[in-house]
């Protein structure tokens, strides 16, 4: 388990129905590739976020597969259409089986 992992998400609180909004996400994670060594010369075990999924009211918005070359603290910015009021659910999957989830509600008018 990676220590200090913290997901952060920025979603507008309101939008017009059918409006395209910008969503920003960042997760604090060391993203160890499994190729570096510690001070004693031992390999640091691989620990990366390997998948990022966003759903809105149960419907898939984005599904990203990540590889070891991705940077520490992965940041994603993308656009989504808001057809109605609802909830965005953000999920990050770690190599070690940990799953980090957060959600944000949006009110459509």
N, C-alpha and C positions, 0 to 999 in steps of 0.2 A: 504494500500500500504506500503510495506516494504521500509524503507529509505536506501539510499546508495547502492542499488543493482547495481552490475557491473559485466557483463559477460566478461570473458577473454578466448581466444582461441589461441592455437598454432598449426598451420598447415604449413608444408613445402611449399615454394613458387613454387617449381618444383618437378617433379617426372617422371620416365619413365612410359609409358603406361603399365598397368598391374602390376605395383609395389605396394607392400603393404607398407603403411606409418603409422606412429604413430601420433595420434591426442590427444592433451591434452586440457581439458577444466576445468575452475573453475568459479564459480559464487559467488560473495560476497553477502551473504544473511544470516540473523540471524536465520532462521529456528526455529521459536517459535512453540512448540508442543501444546500450549493451556492449559498446565497443571501447568505452573509456575505462581507465583504471583508477582506483583510489590511491591514497598515499602509500599503502603497503603493497601495491602492485596487483591487487585483486580486481578482477573485472566487476564493474558496477552493473548489477542486473538491469536488463532492458525493462523500461517502464514508460510506455507512451500512451497517450490518448489515441486510440486507433480508429475511432468512429464518433461522429457527431451527428445527431438527428434532431430535427425540429418538427413538431406537429402542431397544427392549429385545429382545435375541436376534433381531435382524433384523425385528421387528415395529414398526410406527409407533406411538408413544405420543402425540406432539404435533408439530404442524407449524404454525408461526406465520409469517405474512407481515407485515413491518414497513414502515412508511412514514416519510418524512423527519421527521415531527413527533415521533418517539420520542426519549426523552431520551438523553443521554450515558450510557454504561455501563449498557446495558439489563439489568434484573434480572427474572427470572421465578421464581415459586414455584408449584408445582403438585403434585397428588397422582397416584400411579400404583399400580396393584395389581401385586404381585410374585407371579406364579404358580409360579415356580421359581427356582433359582439361575441367574445369568446376568450379562450385561454390558449396561449402559446406554451408548449412544454418543450424544454431544452434538455437533451440528454447526451452526456459524454461517456464513452466506454473506455476503460483502461485495460491494458494488457493483463494486469493481475486479477481481472474479474470485477474490480470496483466499478460502480456506476454512479455518476454524479448527475443529479437532476435538479432543475429549478423551473419555475413557471411564472408567467406574467399574464395578467388579464388586460384586455383592451375593450373599450366601450365604443361601439359603432353607432353613429347617428344617421 
